[in-house]
Amino acid sequence: MRLDDTQFERLESVLAELVRAHETLLGLAGEHRAALTGADPTTLGSIVERTGVCLERIAALEDERRTLVSGDARNAGPSLAELADLAPGERSGRVRELGDTLRGLLERVRLEHGAIREASSSLADHMRGLMRQVSARLSHSGTYSPSGTVDPGREQVVSGLDVRS
């Protein structure tokens, strides 16, 4: 596909907005990890909401980029490197630079989200362990094992109920 100067100008603008949006996403990922570390559910809720808004913005920008370079939001079209080769003069370097910056940010976001996934899993495991301990402590009949599950070795539960009329 051949883009005219106006289309390349718009492509640069969309790429710059994508860079800003991914920088925001990376910042939110750092906040997310810190909130997980502090087990702060209020902050986590706010971060998840803002992340959703940011991801919607990125999706809209990606659709615009695809439509711009291929005429169809579902078709990715040529790569940024291929477009940079087609761009006139200085635009070629700017498109290439924005593409490189965006690729670097995408990799950093991917790594950060991997760390968030691991931290979330660790926190969930910790919470499950706490719940098992609480369940075991609150089991007056001894029906539950220390892991918080029903103890299969327990034959009989002895309980009493005093009812007065």
N, C-alpha and C positions, 0 to 999 in steps of 0.2 A: 504494500500500500504506500502511496505517496502522500505526504502531508505538506500543506502549504505553510508559509511563515506564521500565519495566525494560529494554525493548529499546533505547530511546534511551541509557540508562545504559551498556548493553553496547556499543552502537555507539561511544560516546565512548571507552570503554576500548580497543576494537579500533583506533580511529583514533589514539589516543595511542601504542599499541604499534607501529602502522605508522610513525608519526613517528620513534619511537626506532630502529626497525629501519632506516629510510632514513638516519637520521643515522649509524648504524653503517656502512651501505653506503657513504656518502659518505666517511667516515674511511678505510675500507678502500681506496677508490679513490685517495685521496691517498697512502696507503702503497704501493699498486700502482705508481703513477707514479714515486714515489721509488725503488722497487726496480728499475724498468725503467731509470731514469736511471743507477743504480749497477750495472746488469747483474748483479744479485744473484739467481741462480737458486734458492738455498735459501729466501730470504725470499719470492720470487715464489710458490714452491710452497705455502708456508704461507698466504699471502694468498689465493691462488686457492681453497684448501680452506676458509678461513674465509668467503670471499665466497659459496661454494656453500651453506654452512650458513645464512648470512644470507638468501640468496635463497629457500631452502626455507622459512624462517620467514615471510618476506614472502608467499610463495604461500599458506601455510596461513592467515595472517591475512586475505588477500584472499578466500579461499574462505569464511572465517567471516563476513566483512563482507557478501559477496554473499548467503550463505544467510540472514543476519539481515535484510537489507532486501528480498530478493525470494523467499526460500524455496527458492532453487536456487543452488548454487555456480557453475553455468555461466551464469547470467543476472545481468548487472551491476545490474539494477534501476534505481531512480531515482538521479539525481545527488545529490551531497552538498548542493548548493545547494537542490535540491527537498526533500530530507529536512530541512534546516535550517529551511525555511519551514514544515514540518509540526510541528517540535519545539516542545514547550511551553516558554514563558518563557525562562529563562536558558540552557536546553539549546540553543536555537536559535543563540545567539551562540557557544557553545562548539563546536558541530558545525561552524559556518561557519569559525571560527578554525582549528580542527584541519584542516579541508579546505584552507584557504588555505596553512597551513604545509606540509602534505603536497604540495600542488601545487608550491610553491617548492622543496622538497627534490627532488622528481622532476625538475624542470628542472635543478637543480644537478648531480644524479647523471648525467643525460643528457649534459650538457656535459663533465663530468669523464671519463665513459667514452669520449666522442669524443676527448678528449686522450690517453687511454690507448691507444686504437686507433691514433692517429697515431704515438705514441711506439713502440708495438710494431712497427708497419710500418717505421719508421726503423731500429729496432734490427735487425730481420730483414734489411733491405737492407744494413746495415753488415756483418752477419755473412756474408751471401752474398758481398760484396766481399772480405772477409778470406779466405774459403774459396777464391775464385778466385785470389787472390794466392798463397796457400800452394800450391795445385795447380800454378800456373805455375812457381813456384820449385822444386818437387819433380819436375817433368817433366824428367828427364835427357835424354830423346830429342828434346825440342823439339816433341813432337806437339801440345802444348797451347798455345793462344794466351795472351797476358797476361790475357785475361778468364777463363781457366780452361776454355775450351771447346776442342774438337778443332779444330785449324787445318786448314782444307780445302786450303790451298796447299801443305801438306807432302806430298811425293810418296813419300818413302822414309824409313823409320826404320832407322837403322844401329845395331845393338846387337851385343854379343858375349857369349859365355858360354864360359868355360874350364872344362871338365869333366875332372877327373883321376880315374883309377880306382885 
